Amino acid sequence: MENLKSKTTKSRDEIPENFDSYETAAEFWDTHDVSDYLDLTEEVSDVKIKLKRKYFKIEPGITAKLSKKAREKGISTETLINLWLQEKLFESEKLE
């Protein structure tokens, strides 16, 4: 069984010790499959993520359209807004 495992295990890049930013971490994981690194993972509990919330007024007509589109995609309106804002910011940064 050990011999079979070593034959089916594919080579993998080392995970960087530290990532310079969230973007570099995202770039790494966009091109690597986490299932190739399961032996390096460990269960984590009691994780606390601090999110800063800022509220913006959105016109009612836009809100209704956003909610409809989010339902079609099976995600929350908040998630859809964040995804679209990230995409737009990424596009505008590429043009600068």
Rosetta blueprint (number, residue, H / E / L):
1 M L
2 E H
3 N H
4 L H
5 K H
6 S H
7 K H
8 T H
9 T L
10 K L
11 S L
12 R L
13 D L
14 E L
15 I L
16 P L
17 E L
18 N L
19 F L
20 D L
21 S L
22 Y H
23 E H
24 T H
25 A H
26 A H
27 E H
28 F H
29 W H
30 D H
31 T L
32 H L
33 D L
34 V H
35 S H
36 D H
37 Y H
38 L H
39 D H
40 L H
41 T L
42 E L
43 E L
44 V L
45 S L
46 D L
47 V L
48 K L
49 I L
50 K L
51 L L
52 K L
53 R L
54 K L
55 Y L
56 F L
57 K L
58 I L
59 E L
60 P H
61 G H
62 I H
63 T H
64 A H
65 K H
66 L H
67 S H
68 K H
69 K H
70 A H
71 R H
72 E H
73 K H
74 G L
75 I L
76 S L
77 T H
78 E H
79 T H
80 L H
81 I H
82 N H
83 L H
84 W H
85 L H
86 Q H
87 E H
88 K H
89 L H
90 F H
91 E H
92 S H
93 E H
94 K H
95 L H
96 E L
